[in-house]
Amino acid sequence: VKEDWFEYCHEREVPKVVWDLWVDGAYTKSTANDPSGLVIAGYNKRYKKAYILNARSNWLEMPEMLTLIKEMKELYRLRGRSRVRIEPKATGKTLKQLINNDIKGLSAVEISSHLVSEGKEARLQTASPKLEAGKVVLVKGNWNDAFVSEICNFPNADHDEFVDLIGYICDHYFDSGDEMEIEVEN
């Protein structure tokens, strides 16, 4: 993946989408391990593009993660058809249960892609043609450099949570057949 493959836009230029929160959870807040990755992404059927509004990584334990997700729900107005799409590994299954029980108006689901059982290389191979074709647009923000750097420097980056998430996002929005089911909020 090359840096010049990434498309950018201002938030005001994003067409209407249903925003989802994508989560690659980690077990601990120890910086010796990978952090949890969280990405706000949505898909616009008309333009056939995925938009990434924000990406962040944090070393959090479960109570802190749940608090952060509640904050992100309000900040990014996640409701209605928005979903929290969680990698069903590590903390994922527990996090899904907690969200569905404790956060009103937000539904958590496990990512059900074949990529869950495949390696990170497969996830990046799924995403790279979409990135190169300009089908993934990043909303300009202070998170852009860390996100792009991690993906472009894989496998030599310090962490790889965004590699996992960009693969899942591209698989869901472009390859899984869900593209035809995703509607734009009016």
N, C-alpha and C positions, 0 to 999 in steps of 0.2 A: 504494500500500500504506500502510495506517495502522497506527500502533503498537498500537492496541487490537485489531487483528485477531490478534495473536499470543497463543497459548495457552501456559501454563506449567505445569509440574509438578515435583515433587521426584523425584530419581533413583529412590527406593524405590517410587514410584508407576508407574513405567514397566512395562507388561506385557512379557512375554518377546518379544524380537525378535532377529533376526540382525543384528548391527551391521556396516555397511559403512563404508569410508573413501572419501570422495569428494574428488578432487584436481583443482584448477585450477592447473597448474604454470606457473611463470614461468622465464625464462632466467637471471636474474641476481639477485644480492643488492643491487643498486643501488636505493636508495630513490627514485630518479628514475622508476622503472618500477613497475608494479603488483606486489604481493607474490604469492606462491603462497597459495592458499586451501585449507584442509583442513577437512572436515566429517565428523563421525561421525554417521551416520543409520541408522535401521532402520524397518521397517514391521511393524505388527501387523494381520494379516488379520481377526481377530475384531472389532476396534474400527474397522478401516478408517482408521487414522491412521498418519502418519509421525511419528517421534520424532527429534529432533536432540539428541544427547548433548553435543556440543562442537563449536565452530567456532573456528578460529584462522587467522591469516594471518602469514606470515613471509617475509622476503627471504632466500632460500637458494639456494646453488648445488647442483648435483646430489649431491655426496657428503654434504652436510649434510641434504639432503632425504631421502636414503635412510636416514641415521641416524635422523632424526626419525620416519620411517614405521616403522622397527624398534621404536623406543621406544613409538609409539602402538599398535602391534600387541600389545605386552605390557600396556601400561596399560589398554587397552580390551578385552583378551582377544579379539582378532580371530583367528578360526581356523575350521576346518571350512567352512561355507558362506559365511562372510564374504568379501567381495571388496573390492579396491581398485579403484574405478571412476574412471578417469582421462580427463580431456578430451584427445582425441587431437590436440592442437595444441601448439605450443612444445615443452616438454620431455616431453610425454606419452608419445610412442612409445618414447623411450629409457628413461624411468622405468619403463614397463611391463616392458620387457625386463630391466632390472636387478632389479626386485622379483621377477619370476618366476624369475630365475637365482640371486638372492642371499638371499632371505628364505624360509626353509623354512616350510611350513604356511600361506602366504598367497598368494592368487592375484590377479593384477592383470588387469583387462580394460579395453578402451577403451569409453568411453561411446558408444553407437551410436544416439543420438537424432537426429531431424531437426533438433533445436535446435542441434546442433553447427555447422551451416552457416548458421544464422539469427542475427540480432542479439540483443543483450542485452534489447532491448525485448520480443522474442518470448519469451524465457526468463522474464521477469518476468510477462508476460501469462499464461503457463502456470501460474505459481505463485500469482498473486494470488487467483484464486477459491478455491483450496484453503486459503490462509491466512485469507481472510475467512470461510470456512465452518468454521474451527476444526479442519481435518484435519491440520494440522502443529502439533506440540507441542514446545516448547523445554524441555529440562531446565534448571532454574534453575542459573545459574552466572555467574562473573564475566565471561564472554564474551558474555552476552546483549545488553548495551547496544551494543557495537560491531557485532554482527551485525544487530540490528534497525535501528540507525541507518543503516548502509550501505544496507540494502534500502529503508527508508522514504525516504531522501534521494536515491535514484537518480533522475535521472542527475546530480545535483549533488554527490554524495559524492566524496571524493577517490579512492576505489577501488571496484571492482565485482566482485571475485572471488566474493563471497557471492551476488550476483545471478545469476551464471552457475550456481553450484552449487545454489541453491534451485530454479531452473528445471529443471535436470537431475534433481534428486531427485524433484520433483513429477511430471515426465514419466514417470520410471521406475516409481515406486510407484503412480501413479494412472492415467496415460494410455496407457502403452505396451502394456498387456495383460499385463505381468509380474505385476500384482497377483494374478492367479489362481494363479501359480506359486510365489509367495513363501510359505513355510511358517514357522511359529513353532517355534523350538527348545523342546523340553520338558525 
